[in-house]
Amino acid sequence: MSAIKSSSIKGVFVLTLLSAITSCGLAAPTVLNSIRAVVNGEPITQSMVDSAVRTQVQVWLMGNKGMVSRSQAEREIKEMEAKALNDLIDRKLILSEFKKMGGNIKDQYVDDAVNRFVKDRFGGDRDKFVAELKKTGMTISQFRDVQRDQIAIQALRAEHAGDEVIPNTPWEKKRVYNEIKSDYASDGKPKTYVMSIPKQTPTSTTEEQEKVLANVRAQLKSGASFTSLAKKYSDDSFASNGGYVGILNKSGKLAQGLHDLAYSLPPGQMTPAMDHGTHWRIVYVSERVGKTTPSFDKIEDEVDKRLTVEKRQKNMETWLAKLRRDANVRIYQD
């Protein structure tokens, strides 16, 4: 499903996804007060986990509505559900640490966070923001509380991730370069083959040709040679060469739709048989030619940034692990 555009559809989209939470067991768990964990003597019940997920989903959907597809939103929600208990434990520990330090988030900072949210997600239209907030069932006060907690959590996470920039050694950067260089490689040009099976011929009916197509598909599925089958069954100017079209440039030998498909195919893959006017077409890409990988020098800055983020993430995880060790945390399995 493509990203939602209509404002009326957007509202239905959000409400539908929120109602879908019920089907995942969040709105009405079997035992509302079953204990999932105890943190420093304070219980975390299933209903508390459900409520935390619901709030997280509401804020996320309101902030991303119209920017993601339904399937992407559903994936995000499932991830939130999967991490819900551990996230709630971490939040409790971090906020407890913040309170222990005498931390306090001024109203001005909360105002700034809310104003940024309204500007970024609603173009500064506060009435629209309030209307969308009402649809989720949250009050302004509850939304401000979420922002206040998030500011405190982000502040402590950033502090313990390490603000100082630790110089990255050449061998550390080489390791990360080898891990990510393929992400920056050019795709190369597809070495492309096409098979065109006519829907009917002067000597055979459409029904008979459908049987030919089914036979070709079965043979391809069994590992038969694409080129051999193209020479035997294909009916186009490439048939005598076993369907070989060539190494495609960005434009050229194929109709644009088929050309785009070829560029989207991974090496060694083929399309299903596609209805293409008078023929069924099958596109096959045997390999990618001219794929290039950037040198270390070209992406060294990105490597350096990734490595610094990696180190900060590790620092933060070490700090969270220490918080858990120092606290009395007990988790109860389902």
N, C-alpha and C positions, 0 to 999 in steps of 0.2 A: 504494500500500500504506500502511495507517495505521501510526502509530508502534507499535513492538513493545512488548507489555505483559508477556507471560509470561516468567518468568526462564529457563525451559528453551528457549523459542524465541529469547530474546535470545542465548544461547550459540551456537545454530546460526546465527543472523544474523551474529554477529561472525566466526565461523569460516568461514562461506560467503563473506563479503566478503574476509576475509584470503586465502582460497584463490583468490578472483577476481583477486588481484594477479598470480598466476601467469599468468593468461590475458592480462594486460596486458604481459607480458614482464618483470616485475620479478623473479620468482623464478628465471628461467633465461634471461637475455639471451643473444643469439647469441654474442657474444664477451665473456666475463666481465671481462676486463682491458683492454678497449678504453679508450683515454684520451679523456675528455670535455673536460677542461680542465687547465691547469697554473697554480697559484697560488703565486707566489714560489718557483718551482722544485719545488713539491710537486704531484704528479699527482693528479687526481681521476678515478678510473676509473668505468666503467659500473656495476660491482658496488658501488662506494661510494655512487653515486647511488641504486641500488636499495635498498641497506641503509638509507640515510637515509630514503627514502620509506616503507619498511616500518615502521621505528621510529615515524615520524610518524603513519602510519595506525593502528598498534597503540595508541598513546597516545590518539589522537583518538577511535577507536572505543570504547575503554574508558571514556573520559570522557563520551561522548555516547550510549552505548547505551541504548535505550529512550526516547530523547528525540527521535529523528529517524526519518523513514521510510527505507526501503531506497533509494528513488530519490534522496533528498536525500544520503544517505551516499555513494552512487556518484558523485554530482556533486562532492562535496567531495574524494573520493579522486582523481578526474580532475584537479581543480584542483591538488592537491598534486603529482601526477605532472608536470603541465605546467610548474610553477614549480620543480621539484626541483633542477635544476642551478644556477640562479641563486640559489636559497635556500641551497644548500650552499656556494657561493662566498662569499656574504655572511656566512654563519655562520663560515666559516674566517677571513675578514678581521676580523670583529668579535672573535672569540675570540683571534686573534693580537694585536689591539690591546689587549685586556684583559690578556693576559699581559705584553705589552710595558710596560704601565703598572704592573705588579707587583700586579695585582688578585688577590684571593683570596676565594672564597665560603665562609664558615664553615659547618661541618656543621649548626649550629643553624638557619641559613636554609634549608638543604635539608630538614631535618626539618620545619620549619614549612610548606614548600611541599608536601611529601608528605602531611602531616597535613591541610592544607586540601583537597587533592585527594580524600583518603579521606572527609573530612567532607562535601564538596560533592557528590561523585558516588556515594558508597556509604553515606551516612548515618552515617559514623563506624565502620562495620563493617570492621575491618581484615582479618579472616579472609576476608570476601567479596572484598575488594580483592586479597588475595594469590591467591585462587583464580582470579579473572579475569585477573590478571597472568600466572599460569602458563599459561592457555589461549593467550595471545598468544605464548608462547615467550620472554618477557623475564624477566630476573632482577630482584630488588629492587635489586641493585647497578647494573644497567644503567638502570633507571628513575630511580634517584637521580642518575646521571650526566647523563641527559637534563634533569632538573630543575635541576641545578647549572649546566649550560651555558645553559639558558633564562633563569635568573636573571641571569647575567652579560650575556647579550645584551640582555635587557629593560632592565637598568640603563644600559648604554651608549647604547641607542637613546633612552631617556628623557632622558639627559643632553644628547645632541646634538639632540634635537627642540626643546629649549629649555623649561626649567621656568618661566622668567619669563613672565608674561602680557603679551603685547604688545597695547596698546589697539587695538581695531579701529575704523577710521574709519567715519563715516556712509555714505560712498559704497561702501565695501567691504561693509558690512552690507546695503545696498540691493541690491547685486549678488547676494549669497547669498540674500536674501529672494526675489528674482525667480526664482532657480533652484529653490528648494525649496517655494515657497508652494503649488504644486499638490498636494504630498504631504500638506498639511494641510487641503485643501479638502474640504467635505462632498460626499458622492456625489450628493446630490439624489435626487429621486423619479422612478422610471421611468414614462414614458408608454408604456403597455402595450397590446398587441393579442394576441388569442388566436384560433386557428383550431381547430375541433373537427370532425374527419372521422369520421363514424360507421363502425363496423366492418361493419355490415350495415343494410339498410333494408327496409321491406316490399316493395320492388320490386327489390332487388339483393342478391346473395350476398356473403359475406366475400371471395371471390376477386375479384369485380367491384369491390368497394370498395378492395381492395388496389391494383388498377389505377388507381383514382381517386386514391389517395394518391400512388402513384408519379408520376402525371401532375402533381399539384399540386407535389410536391417538385422535379420537373424544371423546372417553370415558375418557381418561386421561385429556383432556382439560376441560371436564365437572366435574372433581374432583373425578373420580372413583379411587378405591384403586389400586395402582401399584402392590402390592403383589398378589391381587386377579386376576388381569389380567395376571400377569406373570405365575401364576399356571395354568391358562386356556390356554394361547396361546404360552408361551415361549417354546423354544426347545433347552435347554442346561442343563448342570449339576446342575445349580442353580434353575431351574424352580420349583422343588418340595418344595423348601424353599421360594417360592414367589419371586424369583430372587435375594435373599439376598446373596451377595458375601462375606461380612465381613467388618471389619474395616481395611482399606488398610494401609500397611506400604509403604515405598518409592518404593518398588518393590515387585512383588509377583503374585497374583492370576489372573490378567487380562493381555491381550496383552498390550504392552507398550502404544500404542495410546489411548486405552480405559482407561488405568490406569492414564495417564496424564490428560485426560478429567475429570476423577473423581476428581482429585486433584484441578482442576481449577474451579469446580462447587461450587457455594455458597450453604449452607444448604437449603433444600427444593426445589432445582431446578433439572431439568432433561434436557438432550440433546434432540435435534430433532432425528427422526429416521435416522440412518446413514447406508449407503450402506457399508456392511462389508463382502464382498465375497459372501458366500451362504446365508447370513442372513442380515436382518436389525436389528441393535442393538440400544437400548435406555438405557442410563445410568442415574441413579437417585441417588442423595445423600440426605439422610434424615436429617443428622446432622453431626457436627464435634465433634470428641471425643478427649479429652486430650488437649484442647486448654488452654494455660497458659498465664498469664499476669505477666510481670516482676514486681518485687517489686520496691517501691520508691527508695530504696538505689541504685539499679542497673542502673537506668536512671536519677538519680538526677542531674548529670552534664548536660545532655541534657535538662532537665527541666529548670535548671538555665539559660542556654544559650537562650532558647526559651523565657523565661520571660524577660530577658534583651533586646532581640530584640523587643519584644512586647512593652516594655516601651520606647525604643528609637523611634520606629515607632509612638507611641502616641505623644512623644515630637515633632517629625517632623511635624505631622499633625496639632498639636496646633500652631506651628510656621507658617505653610502655611495658616492656617485659619486667623491668625493675619495679615499676609501680605495682604490677600484679604480684611479684614476689613479696614485696613489702606489705601488701594488703592481704587480707584474709578473704580469698576468692574461692568459692566452691560452685562448680557447675554441675547441674543434674541433667543426665541424659534423658532423651525422650523415652 
